[in-house]
Amino acid sequence: MQLNGKVAQRAKDLRVKDIAVSLSHEADVAFAAVFVLVETDEDSVGTNTTSWKAVTHPMKNPIDTNAVEAKVREVLAKHGGLKQDIATIAADASLSDEGMTSHASVNVMLALESVFGEIPERMLTRSVFRSVSSIAQAMTEIGFR
């Protein structure tokens, strides 16, 4: 996990050494646990040690996959350079067959990041940007972070 800006500075001030996230979901319930490795002063001599502390928070409102797909379609309508109206394109249709070029896919990716947050490098693949449903699935995953 990479922190930026004020959050990164605050973590540095708190001597956070590492952060790990565990996610789980079933049907309409999701759960996230965040583990934070912090450096602490354990004794009066000032010896530094590290310890893991768990912070858990149940997600009360799971991600609405229909809303994610609607937002993806909105971004594609604006930035995808598609031959036809996005509303008429099937969720699993090939976006390249519908006219989305590699240049347009970069514009789509940047617009998606402004909506959903940074897209991890492992998701920057042709298969993720193949269709509305593949993009929506990836954005749903980002929403759990």
SEGUSE-928624 format. One record per atom (N, C-alpha, C): residue number from 1; x, y, z; atom name. Coordinates in nm, 4 decimals. Layout:
// residues N
PT     n         px         py         pz   atom
PT   NUM          X          Y          Z     CA
...
***
This chain:
// residues 145
PT     n         px         py         pz   atom
PT     1     0.0853    -0.1157     0.0000      N
PT     1     0.0000     0.0000     0.0000     CA
PT     1     0.0902     0.1223     0.0000      C
PT     2     0.0574     0.2188    -0.0836      N
PT     2     0.1369     0.3402    -0.0914     CA
PT     2     0.0533     0.4571    -0.0417      C
PT     3     0.1094     0.5345     0.0496      N
PT     3     0.0417     0.6518     0.1040     CA
PT     3     0.1009     0.7758     0.0399      C
PT     4     0.0187     0.8788     0.0255      N
PT     4     0.0646     1.0027    -0.0364     CA
PT     4     0.0196     1.1228     0.0452      C
PT     5     0.0852     1.2358     0.0223      N
PT     5     0.0434     1.3630     0.0790     CA
PT     5     0.0418     1.3656     0.2303      C
PT     6    -0.0666     1.4244     0.2849      N
PT     6    -0.0794     1.4420     0.4298     CA
PT     6    -0.0870     1.3082     0.5021      C
PT     7    -0.1497     1.2095     0.4392      N
PT     7    -0.1603     1.0770     0.5022     CA
PT     7    -0.0214     1.0158     0.5163      C
PT     8     0.0616     1.0283     0.4127      N
PT     8     0.1975     0.9742     0.4183     CA
PT     8     0.2783     1.0437     0.5271      C
PT     9     0.2636     1.1755     0.5384      N
PT     9     0.3373     1.2488     0.6413     CA
PT     9     0.2911     1.2082     0.7808      C
PT    10     0.1601     1.1914     0.7987      N
PT    10     0.1066     1.1506     0.9296     CA
PT    10     0.1576     1.0116     0.9666      C
PT    11     0.1588     0.9205     0.8697      N
PT    11     0.2094     0.7857     0.8951     CA
PT    11     0.3568     0.7904     0.9340      C
PT    12     0.4323     0.8757     0.8691      N
PT    12     0.5742     0.8912     0.9029     CA
PT    12     0.5899     0.9444     1.0455      C
PT    13     0.5074     1.0439     1.0810      N
PT    13     0.5116     1.1004     1.2158     CA
PT    13     0.4792     0.9942     1.3212      C
PT    14     0.3887     0.9014     1.2874      N
PT    14     0.3493     0.7946     1.3795     CA
PT    14     0.4434     0.6745     1.3732      C
PT    15     0.5446     0.6820     1.2886      N
PT    15     0.6451     0.5773     1.2688     CA
PT    15     0.5830     0.4473     1.2175      C
PT    16     0.4916     0.4625     1.1218      N
PT    16     0.4314     0.3460     1.0567     CA
PT    16     0.5352     0.2877     0.9615      C
PT    17     0.5613     0.1577     0.9760      N
PT    17     0.6616     0.0906     0.8938     CA
PT    17     0.5988     0.0135     0.7778      C
PT    18     0.4783    -0.0373     0.7972      N
PT    18     0.4129    -0.1154     0.6923     CA
PT    18     0.2635    -0.1199     0.7206      C
PT    19     0.1861    -0.1420     0.6161      N
PT    19     0.0411    -0.1553     0.6275     CA
PT    19    -0.0008    -0.2752     0.5431      C
PT    20    -0.0845    -0.3605     0.5987      N
PT    20    -0.1384    -0.4752     0.5252     CA
PT    20    -0.2900    -0.4711     0.5359      C
PT    21    -0.3570    -0.5120     0.4290      N
PT    21    -0.5034    -0.5115     0.4251     CA
PT    21    -0.5523    -0.6513     0.3928      C
PT    22    -0.6522    -0.6967     0.4654      N
PT    22    -0.7168    -0.8244     0.4379     CA
PT    22    -0.8641    -0.7967     0.4092      C
PT    23    -0.9152    -0.8516     0.2999      N
PT    23    -1.0537    -0.8295     0.2591     CA
PT    23    -1.1281    -0.9609     0.2498      C
PT    24    -1.2547    -0.9567     0.2826      N
PT    24    -1.3394    -1.0741     0.2676     CA
PT    24    -1.4805    -1.0274     0.2366      C
PT    25    -1.5545    -1.1076     0.1628      N
PT    25    -1.6933    -1.0720     0.1359     CA
PT    25    -1.7742    -1.1979     0.1106      C
PT    26    -1.9017    -1.1854     0.1351      N
PT    26    -1.9949    -1.2937     0.1081     CA
PT    26    -2.1302    -1.2294     0.0831      C
PT    27    -2.1902    -1.2617    -0.0287      N
PT    27    -2.3206    -1.2073    -0.0663     CA
PT    27    -2.3188    -1.0551    -0.0543      C
PT    28    -2.3953    -0.9999     0.0395      N
PT    28    -2.4049    -0.8542     0.0507     CA
PT    28    -2.3321    -0.7966     0.1718      C
PT    29    -2.2348    -0.8700     0.2253      N
PT    29    -2.1583    -0.8229     0.3401     CA
PT    29    -2.0101    -0.8274     0.3058      C
PT    30    -1.9400    -0.7193     0.3401      N
PT    30    -1.7958    -0.7138     0.3172     CA
PT    30    -1.7260    -0.6779     0.4475      C
PT    31    -1.6007    -0.7204     0.4592      N
PT    31    -1.5232    -0.6947     0.5801     CA
PT    31    -1.3801    -0.6626     0.5400      C
PT    32    -1.3231    -0.5606     0.6025      N
PT    32    -1.1837    -0.5257     0.5785     CA
PT    32    -1.1114    -0.5173     0.7122      C
PT    33    -0.9902    -0.5690     0.7156      N
PT    33    -0.9046    -0.5562     0.8335     CA
PT    33    -0.7744    -0.4927     0.7883      C
PT    34    -0.7327    -0.3901     0.8591      N
PT    34    -0.6082    -0.3209     0.8271     CA
PT    34    -0.5110    -0.3469     0.9414      C
PT    35    -0.3917    -0.3937     0.9059      N
PT    35    -0.2878    -0.4205     1.0041     CA
PT    35    -0.1768    -0.3184     0.9821      C
PT    36    -0.1379    -0.2506     1.0892      N
PT    36    -0.0395    -0.1447     1.0794     CA
PT    36     0.0825    -0.1831     1.1627      C
PT    37     0.1988    -0.1862     1.1004      N
PT    37     0.3239    -0.2140     1.1697     CA
PT    37     0.3840    -0.0802     1.2101      C
PT    38     0.3946    -0.0583     1.3413      N
PT    38     0.4472     0.0685     1.3911     CA
PT    38     0.5714     0.0452     1.4753      C
PT    39     0.6607     0.1435     1.4737      N
PT    39     0.7804     0.1398     1.5567     CA
PT    39     0.7465     0.2090     1.6881      C
PT    40     0.7823     0.1458     1.7993      N
PT    40     0.7499     0.2024     1.9310     CA
PT    40     0.8714     0.2020     2.0209      C
PT    41     0.8693     0.2869     2.1232      N
PT    41     0.9723     0.2884     2.2273     CA
PT    41     0.9202     0.2024     2.3409      C
PT    42     0.9782     0.0838     2.3598      N
PT    42     0.9269    -0.0119     2.4569     CA
PT    42     0.9837     0.0050     2.5976      C
PT    43     1.1033     0.0585     2.6094      N
PT    43     1.1589     0.0707     2.7437     CA
PT    43     1.2193     0.2089     2.7636      C
PT    44     1.2621     0.2358     2.8828      N
PT    44     1.3132     0.3680     2.9169     CA
PT    44     1.4464     0.3984     2.8488      C
PT    45     1.5172     0.2942     2.8029      N
PT    45     1.6454     0.3147     2.7353     CA
PT    45     1.6226     0.3671     2.5942      C
PT    46     1.5025     0.3478     2.5423      N
PT    46     1.4708     0.3978     2.4091     CA
PT    46     1.4932     0.2968     2.2997      C
PT    47     1.4976     0.1689     2.3342      N
PT    47     1.5132     0.0661     2.2315     CA
PT    47     1.3880     0.0623     2.1455      C
PT    48     1.4062     0.0698     2.0164      N
PT    48     1.2922     0.0664     1.9254     CA
PT    48     1.2551    -0.0774     1.8920      C
PT    49     1.1268    -0.1058     1.8962      N
PT    49     1.0770    -0.2361     1.8533     CA
PT    49     0.9617    -0.2113     1.7577      C
PT    50     0.9154    -0.3155     1.6958      N
PT    50     0.8005    -0.3007     1.6078     CA
PT    50     0.6905    -0.3937     1.6542      C
PT    51     0.5681    -0.3556     1.6290      N
PT    51     0.4551    -0.4414     1.6639     CA
PT    51     0.3418    -0.4177     1.5656      C
PT    52     0.2652    -0.5232     1.5418      N
PT    52     0.1492    -0.5141     1.4541     CA
PT    52     0.0270    -0.4815     1.5368      C
PT    53    -0.0540    -0.3895     1.4885      N
PT    53    -0.1798    -0.3556     1.5524     CA
PT    53    -0.2887    -0.3685     1.4462      C
PT    54    -0.3969    -0.4360     1.4813      N
PT    54    -0.5065    -0.4557     1.3862     CA
PT    54    -0.6140    -0.3501     1.4065      C
PT    55    -0.6610    -0.2963     1.2968      N
PT    55    -0.7739    -0.2043     1.2974     CA
PT    55    -0.8777    -0.2649     1.2053      C
PT    56    -0.9946    -0.2948     1.2570      N
PT    56    -1.0976    -0.3566     1.1738     CA
PT    56    -1.2181    -0.2662     1.1631      C
PT    57    -1.2835    -0.2750     1.0498      N
PT    57    -1.4034    -0.1965     1.0270     CA
PT    57    -1.4927    -0.2696     0.9282      C
PT    58    -1.6108    -0.3142     0.9707      N
PT    58    -1.7000    -0.3795     0.8754     CA
PT    58    -1.7563    -0.2769     0.7778      C
PT    59    -1.7656    -0.3143     0.6526      N
PT    59    -1.8236    -0.2262     0.5520     CA
PT    59    -1.9745    -0.2433     0.5556      C
PT    60    -2.0444    -0.1394     0.5992      N
PT    60    -2.1882    -0.1488     0.6143     CA
PT    60    -2.2591    -0.1447     0.4796      C
PT    61    -2.2041    -0.0734     0.3851      N
PT    61    -2.2669    -0.0600     0.2546     CA
PT    61    -2.1762    -0.1200     0.1482      C
PT    62    -2.2016    -0.2425     0.1081      N
PT    62    -2.1172    -0.3014     0.0049     CA
PT    62    -2.1279    -0.2209    -0.1244      C
PT    63    -2.0292    -0.2372    -0.2071      N
PT    63    -2.0248    -0.1638    -0.3323     CA
PT    63    -2.1417    -0.2052    -0.4214      C
PT    64    -2.2100    -0.1073    -0.4740      N
PT    64    -2.3224    -0.1289    -0.5655     CA
PT    64    -2.2639    -0.1491    -0.7056      C
PT    65    -2.2601    -0.2743    -0.7513      N
PT    65    -2.1979    -0.3053    -0.8805     CA
PT    65    -2.2715    -0.2388    -0.9961      C
PT    66    -2.4014    -0.2183    -0.9829      N
PT    66    -2.4760    -0.1485    -1.0883     CA
PT    66    -2.4323    -0.0028    -1.0979      C
PT    67    -2.4084     0.0595    -0.9824      N
PT    67    -2.3622     0.1980    -0.9810     CA
PT    67    -2.2214     0.2087    -1.0392      C
PT    68    -2.1368     0.1093    -1.0104      N
PT    68    -2.0009     0.1087    -1.0662     CA
PT    68    -2.0087     0.0992    -1.2176      C
PT    69    -2.0898     0.0062    -1.2687      N
PT    69    -2.1018    -0.0074    -1.4143     CA
PT    69    -2.1574     0.1198    -1.4765      C
PT    70    -2.2527     0.1830    -1.4117      N
PT    70    -2.3097     0.3073    -1.4644     CA
PT    70    -2.2031     0.4160    -1.4732      C
PT    71    -2.1171     0.4245    -1.3707      N
PT    71    -2.0107     0.5249    -1.3715     CA
PT    71    -1.9075     0.4927    -1.4790      C
PT    72    -1.8759     0.3635    -1.4960      N
PT    72    -1.7829     0.3220    -1.6022     CA
PT    72    -1.8405     0.3603    -1.7380      C
PT    73    -1.9678     0.3346    -1.7599      N
PT    73    -2.0330     0.3709    -1.8871     CA
PT    73    -2.0292     0.5225    -1.9094      C
PT    74    -2.0474     0.5982    -1.8020      N
PT    74    -2.0408     0.7443    -1.8129     CA
PT    74    -1.9021     0.7896    -1.8580      C
PT    75    -1.7983     0.7305    -1.7984      N
PT    75    -1.6607     0.7639    -1.8365     CA
PT    75    -1.6343     0.7226    -1.9811      C
PT    76    -1.6791     0.6031    -2.0195      N
PT    76    -1.6592     0.5561    -2.1567     CA
PT    76    -1.7306     0.6455    -2.2580      C
PT    77    -1.8498     0.6926    -2.2235      N
PT    77    -1.9245     0.7806    -2.3135     CA
PT    77    -1.8465     0.9088    -2.3404      C
PT    78    -1.7791     0.9573    -2.2383      N
PT    78    -1.7068     1.0836    -2.2481     CA
PT    78    -1.5679     1.0687    -2.3099      C
PT    79    -1.4990     0.9585    -2.2792      N
PT    79    -1.3570     0.9468    -2.3144     CA
PT    79    -1.3225     0.8272    -2.4040      C
PT    80    -1.4180     0.7396    -2.4314      N
PT    80    -1.3878     0.6152    -2.5027     CA
PT    80    -1.3767     0.6248    -2.6535      C
PT    81    -1.4262     0.7323    -2.7130      N
PT    81    -1.4206     0.7460    -2.8591     CA
PT    81    -1.4938     0.6333    -2.9310      C
PT    82    -1.6048     0.5905    -2.8746      N
PT    82    -1.6785     0.4757    -2.9290     CA
PT    82    -1.7627     0.5148    -3.0499      C
PT    83    -1.7863     0.4163    -3.1385      N
PT    83    -1.8638     0.4387    -3.2614     CA
PT    83    -2.0117     0.4594    -3.2342      C
PT    84    -2.0613     0.4001    -3.1268      N
PT    84    -2.2041     0.4116    -3.0968     CA
PT    84    -2.2259     0.4491    -2.9511      C
PT    85    -2.3496     0.4802    -2.9196      N
PT    85    -2.3875     0.5178    -2.7834     CA
PT    85    -2.3543     0.4045    -2.6872      C
PT    86    -2.2876     0.4368    -2.5771      N
PT    86    -2.2461     0.3368    -2.4789     CA
PT    86    -2.3653     0.2599    -2.4228      C
PT    87    -2.4811     0.3221    -2.4177      N
PT    87    -2.6006     0.2548    -2.3648     CA
PT    87    -2.6418     0.1362    -2.4514      C
PT    88    -2.6026     0.1361    -2.5784      N
PT    88    -2.6397     0.0266    -2.6685     CA
PT    88    -2.5341    -0.0832    -2.6761      C
PT    89    -2.4234    -0.0646    -2.6076      N
PT    89    -2.3139    -0.1623    -2.6119     CA
PT    89    -2.3307    -0.2622    -2.4977      C
PT    90    -2.3288    -0.3901    -2.5310      N
PT    90    -2.3420    -0.4961    -2.4300     CA
PT    90    -2.2241    -0.4909    -2.3336      C
PT    91    -2.2489    -0.5305    -2.2100      N
PT    91    -2.1464    -0.5247    -2.1061     CA
PT    91    -2.0228    -0.6059    -2.1412      C
PT    92    -2.0403    -0.7159    -2.2143      N
PT    92    -1.9259    -0.8016    -2.2470     CA
PT    92    -1.8736    -0.7807    -2.3896      C
PT    93    -1.9243    -0.6804    -2.4598      N
PT    93    -1.8776    -0.6521    -2.5966     CA
PT    93    -1.7355    -0.5966    -2.5936      C
PT    94    -1.6584    -0.6296    -2.6971      N
PT    94    -1.5213    -0.5808    -2.7087     CA
PT    94    -1.5216    -0.4309    -2.7370      C
PT    95    -1.4597    -0.3538    -2.6496      N
PT    95    -1.4555    -0.2087    -2.6688     CA
PT    95    -1.3664    -0.1698    -2.7857      C
PT    96    -1.2643    -0.2480    -2.8144      N
PT    96    -1.1815    -0.2178    -2.9312     CA
PT    96    -1.2625    -0.2384    -3.0597      C
PT    97    -1.3492    -0.3400    -3.0626      N
PT    97    -1.4376    -0.3598    -3.1782     CA
PT    97    -1.5370    -0.2450    -3.1916      C
PT    98    -1.5673    -0.1798    -3.0800      N
PT    98    -1.6615    -0.0677    -3.0799     CA
PT    98    -1.5925     0.0657    -3.1064      C
PT    99    -1.4595     0.0619    -3.1307      N
PT    99    -1.3888     0.1822    -3.1729     CA
PT    99    -1.2946     0.2447    -3.0711      C
PT   100    -1.2799     0.1849    -2.9534      N
PT   100    -1.1887     0.2439    -2.8545     CA
PT   100    -1.0439     0.2120    -2.8932      C
PT   101    -0.9671     0.3163    -2.9168      N
PT   101    -0.8266     0.3014    -2.9532     CA
PT   101    -0.7403     0.2941    -2.8277      C
PT   102    -0.6121     0.2635    -2.8463      N
PT   102    -0.5214     0.2607    -2.7314     CA
PT   102    -0.5087     0.3997    -2.6702      C
PT   103    -0.5101     0.5027    -2.7526      N
PT   103    -0.5050     0.6405    -2.7012     CA
PT   103    -0.6287     0.6704    -2.6168      C
PT   104    -0.7458     0.6313    -2.6648      N
PT   104    -0.8702     0.6529    -2.5899     CA
PT   104    -0.8688     0.5734    -2.4595      C
PT   105    -0.8103     0.4525    -2.4621      N
PT   105    -0.8074     0.3721    -2.3395     CA
PT   105    -0.7228     0.4392    -2.2317      C
PT   106    -0.6195     0.5120    -2.2713      N
PT   106    -0.5391     0.5879    -2.1740     CA
PT   106    -0.6250     0.6994    -2.1144      C
PT   107    -0.7016     0.7687    -2.1987      N
PT   107    -0.7908     0.8739    -2.1490     CA
PT   107    -0.8969     0.8159    -2.0552      C
PT   108    -0.9477     0.6987    -2.0894      N
PT   108    -1.0459     0.6309    -2.0043     CA
PT   108    -0.9816     0.5968    -1.8701      C
PT   109    -0.8611     0.5416    -1.8740      N
PT   109    -0.7909     0.5043    -1.7505     CA
PT   109    -0.7717     0.6264    -1.6599      C
PT   110    -0.7291     0.7382    -1.7164      N
PT   110    -0.7083     0.8590    -1.6366     CA
PT   110    -0.8400     0.9096    -1.5769      C
PT   111    -0.9457     0.9049    -1.6555      N
PT   111    -1.0770     0.9484    -1.6058     CA
PT   111    -1.1271     0.8540    -1.4961      C
PT   112    -1.1061     0.7236    -1.5138      N
PT   112    -1.1466     0.6273    -1.4111     CA
PT   112    -1.0717     0.6515    -1.2808      C
PT   113    -0.9426     0.6842    -1.2910      N
PT   113    -0.8651     0.7121    -1.1700     CA
PT   113    -0.9184     0.8339    -1.0953      C
PT   114    -0.9707     0.9309    -1.1685      N
PT   114    -1.0256     1.0483    -1.1004     CA
PT   114    -1.1554     1.0148    -1.0270      C
PT   115    -1.2219     0.9074    -1.0692      N
PT   115    -1.3471     0.8651    -1.0049     CA
PT   115    -1.3215     0.7622    -0.8951      C
PT   116    -1.2414     0.6577    -0.9259      N
PT   116    -1.2258     0.5430    -0.8357     CA
PT   116    -1.0951     0.5419    -0.7570      C
PT   117    -1.0010     0.6258    -0.7928      N
PT   117    -0.8696     0.6228    -0.7295     CA
PT   117    -0.7685     0.5552    -0.8202      C
PT   118    -0.6448     0.5562    -0.7769      N
PT   118    -0.5358     0.5038    -0.8594     CA
PT   118    -0.5576     0.3570    -0.8940      C
PT   119    -0.5399     0.3265    -1.0210      N
PT   119    -0.5520     0.1894    -1.0680     CA
PT   119    -0.4163     0.1224    -1.0491      C
PT   120    -0.4124     0.0115    -0.9756      N
PT   120    -0.2843    -0.0561    -0.9539     CA
PT   120    -0.2212    -0.0999    -1.0864      C
PT   121    -0.0901    -0.0984    -1.0888      N
PT   121    -0.0166    -0.1335    -1.2103     CA
PT   121    -0.0554    -0.2711    -1.2642      C
PT   122    -0.0823    -0.3651    -1.1754      N
PT   122    -0.1186    -0.5000    -1.2184     CA
PT   122    -0.2492    -0.5019    -1.2977      C
PT   123    -0.3295    -0.3956    -1.2861      N
PT   123    -0.4567    -0.3881    -1.3586     CA
PT   123    -0.4455    -0.3130    -1.4909      C
PT   124    -0.3303    -0.2603    -1.5194      N
PT   124    -0.3137    -0.1851    -1.6432     CA
PT   124    -0.2823    -0.2807    -1.7578      C
PT   125    -0.3817    -0.3610    -1.7906      N
PT   125    -0.3667    -0.4614    -1.8952     CA
PT   125    -0.4794    -0.4473    -1.9967      C
PT   126    -0.4548    -0.5014    -2.1135      N
PT   126    -0.5547    -0.4994    -2.2200     CA
PT   126    -0.6819    -0.5719    -2.1766      C
PT   127    -0.6678    -0.6802    -2.1018      N
PT   127    -0.7845    -0.7582    -2.0618     CA
PT   127    -0.8768    -0.6801    -1.9677      C
PT   128    -0.8213    -0.5939    -1.8835      N
PT   128    -0.9044    -0.5136    -1.7937     CA
PT   128    -0.9879    -0.4135    -1.8740      C
PT   129    -0.9300    -0.3592    -1.9811      N
PT   129    -0.9982    -0.2573    -2.0604     CA
PT   129    -1.0670    -0.3160    -2.1837      C
PT   130    -1.0941    -0.4475    -2.1798      N
PT   130    -1.1557    -0.5174    -2.2924     CA
PT   130    -1.3035    -0.4844    -2.3086      C
PT   131    -1.3756    -0.4726    -2.1968      N
PT   131    -1.5206    -0.4545    -2.2037     CA
PT   131    -1.5698    -0.3711    -2.0855      C
PT   132    -1.6948    -0.3314    -2.0935      N
PT   132    -1.7557    -0.2581    -1.9822     CA
PT   132    -1.7503    -0.3435    -1.8559      C
PT   133    -1.7862    -0.4710    -1.8688      N
PT   133    -1.7906    -0.5569    -1.7496     CA
PT   133    -1.6516    -0.5807    -1.6910      C
PT   134    -1.5485    -0.5946    -1.7735      N
PT   134    -1.4137    -0.6164    -1.7192     CA
PT   134    -1.3621    -0.4908    -1.6485      C
PT   135    -1.3947    -0.3742    -1.7011      N
PT   135    -1.3551    -0.2494    -1.6352     CA
PT   135    -1.4313    -0.2348    -1.5037      C
PT   136    -1.5620    -0.2606    -1.5076      N
PT   136    -1.6446    -0.2470    -1.3866     CA
PT   136    -1.5968    -0.3426    -1.2772      C
PT   137    -1.5600    -0.4635    -1.3160      N
PT   137    -1.5100    -0.5599    -1.2179     CA
PT   137    -1.3822    -0.5077    -1.1520      C
PT   138    -1.2917    -0.4542    -1.2325      N
PT   138    -1.1664    -0.3990    -1.1782     CA
PT   138    -1.1932    -0.2789    -1.0873      C
PT   139    -1.2852    -0.1918    -1.1276      N
PT   139    -1.3166    -0.0743    -1.0460     CA
PT   139    -1.3848    -0.1142    -0.9154      C
PT   140    -1.4626    -0.2211    -0.9186      N
PT   140    -1.5242    -0.2731    -0.7961     CA
PT   140    -1.4165    -0.3191    -0.7000      C
PT   141    -1.3157    -0.3865    -0.7526      N
PT   141    -1.2037    -0.4324    -0.6691     CA
PT   141    -1.1309    -0.3137    -0.6077      C
PT   142    -1.1094    -0.2100    -0.6867      N
PT   142    -1.0433    -0.0899    -0.6345     CA
PT   142    -1.1268    -0.0281    -0.5231      C
PT   143    -1.2577    -0.0349    -0.5367      N
PT   143    -1.3472     0.0216    -0.4364     CA
PT   143    -1.3344    -0.0448    -0.3017      C
PT   144    -1.2856    -0.1701    -0.2949      N
PT   144    -1.2686    -0.2405    -0.1686     CA
PT   144    -1.1410    -0.1999    -0.0968      C
PT   145    -1.0473    -0.1234    -0.1663      N
PT   145    -0.9227    -0.0879    -0.1016     CA
PT   145    -0.9414     0.0271    -0.0075      C
***
